[in-house]
Amino acid sequence: MGELLKSSIFFSDQHLCHADILPPSEVRARIEVAILNFLKNLNSEDPAISDLPLISRKVSNSRVSRGLLTESSRIFLSHSFCTKSLMNEKTASSFIRVWKVMEMCYQILVQEKKVTQRELFYKLLCDSPKHFTSQSQVNRSIQDLVALLRCSRYSLGIMASSRGAVAGRLLLQAPRYRIKKINEHCAAWYTLKYITATRNHSKRFSTVLLVDLLAILSGDLSLLEKLVMKSDARYIIVVEKHAIFQRLAEDRVFNQIPCILITAKGYPDIGTRFLLHRMSSEFPGLPILGLVDWNPAGLAILCTFKFGSIAMGLEAYRYACNIKWLGLRKDDIEELIPEDSLIPLKPRDHQIGKSLASSEILQDNYKEELAAMIQTGYRAEIEALYFHGYDFLAKYIGKKIVQANYI
């Protein structure tokens, strides 16, 4: 505690702009130091309400760190600050919200609980309805608190919602836990309602083989972190859309192509990104391949897995992995997709495309794909491949993998 008190009120003088994963006791200590320093300034001879110095989460403050010996790149935030002040009419409300969220997180940590952002919103809505009227306000306040205390949101007791799913050639072992089975369709096919756990008094590992298994991922990162993983897969395939994921799982594509399928069912959530990053660390030799729609939003999803997300603030870099773009790509559109299946780009597509084009993260061949999307004015969805039959999708993936046709 003594060393913490010597540092600045919100640890903003530390060199690296990243959020640490800390034990609850350390996070509570940081919150206590923040409160003590705030009261110290308020009770000084020249009383003042301390402003909140925040690392800016604007695109202009982002930097890309490129690996010297690897192809991996990650997004980091630089040392550009913005402040929130109670005395500033524009930032007074957000200033109060940060302190309210800090108070709630401290209570959660003391109680040794974990809550989702949605649960936290409803709690704050009941306790402080004047200050919290939307989920986005809570989300921004959480990111502000992450920036102030320099710790991950999970360290604050906030866990991701359960959204992603995984299937394929994967063995999960959970020490001293057993995994709940909900529905059993056949001898080797299970559907798991979350990868949740209950205490098992046995010291032996509990094991579930996911060769023919669909699992909905838990948002509890500590549980995902404890899972011991084994696999005989040769590829990891990240699928943008849940419907496509279900088709591939239903067709048992992992029996034809030894692979693990994973999806976030749209824009990547933390739980899915965390598990994918863990798999990339556990199985560093497995190529990670992305299957997304041919549109700016699909490319943005791919880039979030690959580089991280500025919206994640100081946690942007933590779950990035070196994913390759399998499809859909321009050559697929020209050779496989009927013209009638192309859909005009929406204003939102153009907005995302403009944002991506102005970013320094895109490699040249990704820029070429984006430019082709904008130039044609059309987008194509993965489902357009069904023009060739429902079983064509697996053949399409297999052919591209055999030819190493990914970028």
N, C-alpha and C positions, 0 to 999 in steps of 0.2 A: 504493500500500500504506500509506503514511504517513497519508493521509486516512482510510483504512478503520480503522486502529488507533485513531483518535481517536473513532470512533463506538462505540456500545454493542456488547456482544459479539455480539448476534444482530440488530442493526439494528432493534430494537423501538421505538426512539425516533423513527422516521420518521413523518411526519404521515399519509400516505395508507396505508390498509390494502389494498394490492394487491400482486400479484407481478409483477416485471419480467421481460421477455424479455431475457436477457443473453448475451453471448458466453462461451464456455468459460473463457477466461482470467479474466474477472471473477468467475465462479462459483467457480473454484479459489481466487482471492484471498480471497473471502468465507469459504470453508471454512478456509483457512489462518489467517485472522484469528480465527475462532471457536476453533480449536485453540490458537493462541498465547495468547489471553485466558484460555482454560480452564486452561492450564498456569501462566500467570502467577498466577491466583488460588490454584492448588493449591500453588505454591511461595512464597507470600507469608508474612509474619511471622505472620499469622493464617490458616492454610490453610483453604480451603473448596472444596467441589465446587459449581460454579455450577449453579443450577437452570436449566431451560429455560423461558423465558417465551413462551407461545404465544397467538396471537390465538384467542379462543374461536370454535368453529365451531358453536355452538348456535343454534337458531332465534331465541332471545331476543337474540342479538348481531347479527342481520342487520338491514339497513336497505334501503329501496327508494329509489333515486335516480330521480326522474321528470324527463324532459326538459321544458324550458320552451317550446321551439318545436317539439317533435316529440311523437309519441305513445309514443316508446320509453321503457321503464323498465328498470332493472337492479338486481340484488341486489349489495350490498356488505356487508362485515363491518365492524363498528364497533370501537372501541378497548377492548374488554373482554378481559382477559387471564386465562389459567389457567396454572399452572406444573406442570412435571414435575420431580420431584426423585429422586435416587438414594437419599436418606435416607427417603423416604416409601414404605412398603410397597405402597401402591396404585398408585404411578406408577413404581416402580423399574424394572420390566421394560420399560415403554414408553420410559423414559429411555434405557436401553441400546440399544433397537432403533433409536432415532433416530440415535444415534452410529454404529451398525453400517451403517445405510443411507447416512449421510453418507460413511463410509469407502468404501463400494462405489461411490457416485456419483463420488467423487474419482478412483478408479481408472478408471472408465468415461471420464471427461473427459480424463484423461491419455492414455488409449489412443485417444481420438477415436472412440469407439464410441457406438452408440445401442442401448438394450435396451427391451423391453416390460416392463410391470409383472410379467407372468407369468414372464418369463425371470429377472427380478431375484429373484422369490420362490424359484425353484428354486436359484439360486446361493446365496442366503442360507440356504436350507434345508440345503444341503450344508455351508456354512461355519460356520453358527451354529444348529444344530438345537435347542439348548436355548432359544433366544430367538424363533425363528420356526417356528410350526406351522400357520399359515393364511395365505391370500392377503390376507384382510382386515387382518391385522396389518401386512403390508407396505404396503398401500394407506394405512392410517392414518399409518404412520411417514413415508411420502412426503409426505403433506399436512402433517405436523408440520414436516418439513424445509423445505417450501415456505414455511411461516409463519416459520420461524427465519431463513432466508437471504433472504427476500423475492424469490424468483425462481421462475419457472414450472417445472413438472416437466420440460418439454421442455428448458429450460436446464440441468437436472441430468443430461441425457443419457437421459431416460426418454421413450419415444415410446408413442403409443397403439397398441392392437392394431388390425389391419385388420378392419373389420366392416361399415362402411356401403357403400352402393352409389348410383350416380348414372346416370341415363339421360336422353336427350332432346336438345334443340336447343342444343348446347354445342360450342364449338371450343376445344380445349386446345392450347397451344403451350408446349413445354418447351425453354428455351435450352440448346443443347449436350447435349441428352439425346434419346434416342429411346424411345418407349413400346413395350413388348413386346406383341405380339398372340399370343394362345394359340389360340383357336378362331375360324375364319371360317365363318359360316353362309351368307352370301350377299355380294354385292358391297358392300353398305353396312351389314352387320351383323357386329359383332365382340363377343366376350366377352373382357374383359381380366382376367387373374389379377393383381390389384393394379394400381395405376398405378405400376409400378416403373420404374426407369431404369437405363440403362447409358451409359457415356461415349461420346460421339460426337465424333470429331475435327473434324467440320465445325463452323464457327461459325454456320451457318444454323440457324434454328429447325426443330425437328421438329414435325409437326402431325398431329393426329388429329381428325377430325370426328365428333362424337358425336350425329349426328342420329338414327341408328338404333343406338345403342350402349349396352351395359350394362357398367359399370365398377365393380369392387370397389375401394374407396378404400384407399390406403396409410395407415398410421398415422404415417408420417414427415411431420411438419408442415413441415419445411424444403422437402421436395419439393412439397407442396401449395401452399406459399407462393410458390414459383418459377414455378408454372404461370401462363401468360398465357391469359386466358379471353376469348372472344368469343361472342356469342349473338344470335340474332334472336328469342328467346323473349319472350313477353309476361307470363309468370307463372312462378313457382317453386312447385312443389307438394311439400310435405314429407309423406311417407307413413309412418305409424307402423309398419305391418307389412310384412314382406318378401313375404309371399304376395300381398298387394294390390299392392305395387310390381311384382311379376313379372307379374301380370294386366294392369296398365296398360301395362307395357313391351311385353308380348306383343301387346296390342291396338294398339300404336303410337298411344297416345292423344295423344302429342306432335305427331302429324301432323294430328290433328283440332283440338287445342287447342295452340297454339304455346307449349310449356312445357318446363321442366327438372324431372325427377322426382328426388327424393333421399330416401333412407331410412337410418335407423340400425338398422333391424331390431329395434325395441324401444326401450329406454331410450337416450337420445342418448349416443354416445361422443364423445370429444374430436375425433377426425379428421373425423367427419361435421359436428359443430358448427363446427369450424374452416372447412371448405370452404363451408358454408352462409353463415357470416359473411363470408367472402371474396367469395362471389357477391353478397351484399347490398351490399357495398362497391363491387364492380365494376359492378353493375347496379342502382343505387339507385332507379331508377324502376319496377322489377319488384315487384309485390305478391308477398309470400311467404304461401302459404296452407297450412294444416295439415289433414290428413285423419287423424283418429284415432277409435278406438272411443269410444262414449258410455258412459264409466265414469270413476271418479276417477283411475285409472291413466292413461287416455288424456289427461285434462286435465293431469295432472302432467307427462306427456311434453311436451305443448304448452307448458306454463309453463317447462319447462327450456330449451327453444329460445328462448322469448320473454324470460325474465328472467335466466336463469342458474340455478345450483344451489348451495345452501349447502354441499352435500357436496364441492364443488370448492374450498372454502376461499377463499383469496385470489385464485384464478383465476376465481371465480364469474361475474364480470361480463364477462370478456374476449370470450366468443364469443356473447353475446346478440344477437338480431336481432328486428326488429318483425314477427313472424309473426301472421297473422290466422287465426281459427278458421273453416274452411270447413265441416266436418262431422266426424262426425255430431253433430247437435244435437237439442234437444227437439222442434222442429217436424218434423224428419225422422222421429223415432220415432213421432210421432202420425199422420203422413200416409203413411209408406212402409214401416214395419217391422211385419210381422204379430205379433200378441200372442204367438203360440206361439214366436217367435224370441227373445223376451226371456229373459234369464238372471238368476236371483237374484244380488244382490250377495254377494260373499264377505266374510268378516271382514277380509281384507286391504284390500278396497275401502273398507270403513267406516273403517279406520284411516287410509288415504290421504286420504279425504274429510274426516275430522276435522282432519288436519294442514293441508290446503288451506284449510279454512274458518277456521282460526285465524290464517292468514297475512294480512298486509296487502297482498300483491301482487295479489290478484285484483280485477279491475274488476267493476263491478256486474252486467253481463250474464253474466260468467263465474260469479259467485256464484249467479245465478238458475239457471243450468244445473246447477251442482253441487247446489243445494238440490232441484231436480227429481229428480236421480238418487237422492239419499238418501230423498226422500219416497216415490217409487214403489217403492224397494227392488229395482229391476231395472237391468240394463245391456244394451247392445246392441252387437254387433260389426259391423264394416263388411260382413263377408260376408253379413249378413242381407239386404242389398240384392240378392243373387243370387236372391231370391224372384221378382224381376221379370225374370230372365234374366241370363246372364253378361255381356251387352253393355250392361246398364243402368248399370253403374258409371260408364262414360265419359260417358253421357248425363246422369247425375246431376251429375257434376262440371261439365260444360259448362253446364248450366242454371243452376247456382248462381253460376258465374263471370259469365255474361251478366247475371244479375239483381243482381250484386254482393252476393250473399247470404252475407256473411261478417262476422265481428265480431272 
